[in-house]
Amino acid sequence: MSNDSSSGGVQSVDRAISVLEILSRRGEAGVSEVAAEIDVHKSTAFRLLGALEARGLVEQAEDRGKYRLGFGIIRLAGGVSTQMDITQRARAVCQRLAEAIGETVNIAVLRSSYAINLDQVRGPSAVTAYNWVGQVTPLHATSSGKVLLAHQEDGQRAKLLSDGKLESFTPRTITAVDALERQLDEARSTGYAFCLEELEEGLNAMAAPIRSYHGEVVAAVSASGPAYRFSAERMHELAPVLIDGAEEISRRLGYAG
């Protein structure tokens, strides 16, 4: 793609976002009003509105030549509201888990082929101030990622692992798909997954699944700490505490299973 084409595409995206902001602020607006606000020809404004209307992001208001936001906006906002709902409903439980386990507790969700951390609570024993919130982490090398992978449908999980090449971050990172699949089977069986210095040397973690009202796994709650203190034995001992916390968060999201 040429630089001109690329910059033109960015400009179109910027204008489309401006149109949505105008309709959000004004409630309704006609083609001429939109064109004047974003300083383009009426034909350009009409094309922008048409493209947004085709995606359900705007709609025409009953033969008055006006446009307003469409219900497609609600569909897009749903992803954010779901994430906000999880963090809000999980916060108190995460604080209790951090206190009970003594380590840092995080909430993560699946985005594309990564796990992204939405919230974090530091435990009383935490010795570092590293903030994982907003960090994108690999699925195969994190406990949250393993939980999220383990509970994908077979086809989707195969797609996420389709290239068959798992990046190595430490000497202990699982890089063979068949070995990872065995761990995922174990995670489904035991109710939790763990990592032993697989993302960073000296860092261990375990995670358990959080389910939505409909029963699907929508997030993972994890506890992580230094390997010298948060050992494999210590994690297995505390796993029931984490699982109970994950189940409580699930109930707060409406899951009754």
Protein Blocks (a to p, Z undefined) as FASTA:
>chain_A
ZZklmmmmmmmmmmmmmmmmmmmmnopacfklmmmmnopafklmmmmmmmmmmnopacce
ehnopacddfklmmmmmmmmmmmmmmmmmmmmmmmmmmmnopacdddddehjaccdfbdc
ddfklcbfcdfehpacdfklcfklmmmmmmpcfklmmmmmmnopacdfbfklcfbfklmm
mmmmmmmmnopacdehklbghiacdddddddfkopafbdcdddddfklmgfklmmmmmmm
mmmmmmmmmmmnopaZZ
